[in-house]
Amino acid sequence: MASSKSEVATQALHRLSEMYAQEVLAKRVSLLDVLEANPDVQPTFAQYLEMLPPIRVRQYSISSSPLWNPHRVTLTISVVKAPALSGKHDEFIGVATTYLDGLRPGDKVQMAVRPSGTFRLPLDPSIPVVMIAAGSGVAPMRGFIQERALQKEAGRDVGNMTLFFGCRSLDDDFLYSKTDFEEWNKLGFLQVRPAFSSESEKSEGCKYVQEYVTLFKTTIWERFH
């Protein structure tokens, strides 16, 4: 990086270099953050562009079933807007999710769709399924449950589905609880077991899904032994 002969700026850059993992990666400090904090560092515009890291590809799981609509898909995203870990006053905003959140009907975006490999429901819909997810990671699980719900409504024999879902609180980020999950639960094949990290008293004392899974396994073991 080109810079002036400022000793202060040189020392600051050396400190960042020596503590890169803690001071840059962990705090999500960008190249622009570094330049704004050290105005004596003055790269050319060409040097600045050369140092910018490429934007990595964002991948999202489809959260709907082709039985619902073979020509349309839904995505479940979590929009990141939070205080910056770097200590800056500016809010840290996620790149891809903020862009998607700003789209309006009729907007066009470039994307590619690829198969999920072996991560899919059993071919036999009567086989019971246990799922574990947290936050927006519930996306593919929603698609799986939707597919079984449509099969159930069509009169097929559908196995029970249990979803362990980790989130912060009942009213904060328990996604789909008052909409899809509540509706599909009425069909009799679905159990959603949330683990609230900030309200464990509302989830049988379990803060995290691994605790709930352990409790569930213990209950099943005691029932059959």
Secondary structure as UniProt FT lines:
FT   HELIX           7..18
FT   HELIX           21..25
FT   TURN            26..28
FT   HELIX           31..37
FT   TURN            39..40
FT   HELIX           45..51
FT   TURN            66..68
FT   TURN            70..71
FT   STRAND          81..83
FT   TURN            85..86
FT   STRAND          91..93
FT   HELIX           95..101
FT   TURN            105..106
FT   TURN            117..118
FT   TURN            125..126
FT   STRAND          129..134
FT   HELIX           135..138
FT   HELIX           139..153
FT   TURN            154..155
FT   STRAND          161..167
FT   TURN            170..172
FT   TURN            175..179
FT   HELIX           180..185
FT   TURN            186..188
FT   STRAND          190..196
FT   TURN            197..198
FT   HELIX           200..202
FT   TURN            203..205
FT   HELIX           209..224
//
